[in-house]
């Protein structure tokens, strides 16, 4: 039972509804303060995931190679393009002039909606959390993410309206597919590979935290391949390279 996925998707759905209803009552200072809290929470989750890693060198290799692949194949650009297509579909269901508090022009509205689609549907934490729950049954990463996503959806919906809640539908499809894929991956792993995988996801969460508070705009979408290459690199390091040292 994908409890973490259900909680995460529900948090975005209800956060979007509550934000659309109460958006006018939230000050900019309140929104900015919460955003800073989101950033430090994401960094805390990242540090927690990195701490038990088994092979530091393997994780460093994976971060460099994975990010390099993401930049080479322009993954961030492709994700943004997919989000723009999703935005057009969602806007047909709920046109921008019928959502939010009406204070945004269409260009700003569309740009913000693309941002929130990428934030929720292409989140490294979400991908990582779904795979972890599928492999080990541990929903804690997604439940922690759900707390952040609830308030994030609430803040975005204050300006964008009920459309934010609809993002829960594609998110459910993406996370469920990853959850099911993890059942196939898990039998091929070792405990050390799992710990290194968690550390790779922790690096992405740490980078996301810096991005949220706008200290440094890490290319987090381009860093997603880290979670694809980390396990093979961890296995190679443990079984091929270490015996030679």
Secondary structure, 3 states (H helix, E strand, C coil): CCHHHHHHHHHHHHHHHHHHHHHHHCCHHHHHHHHHHHHHHHHHHHHHHHHCCCCHHHHHHHHHHHHHHHHHCCHHHHHHHHHHHHHHHHHHHCCHHHCCCCCCCHHHHHHHHHHHHHHHHCCHHHHHHHHHHHHHCCCHHHHHHHHHHHHHHHHHHHHHCCHHHHHHHHHHHHHHHHHHHHHHHHCCCCHHHHHHHHHHHHHHHHHHHHHHCCCCCCCCCCCCCHHHHHHHHHHHHHHHHHHHC
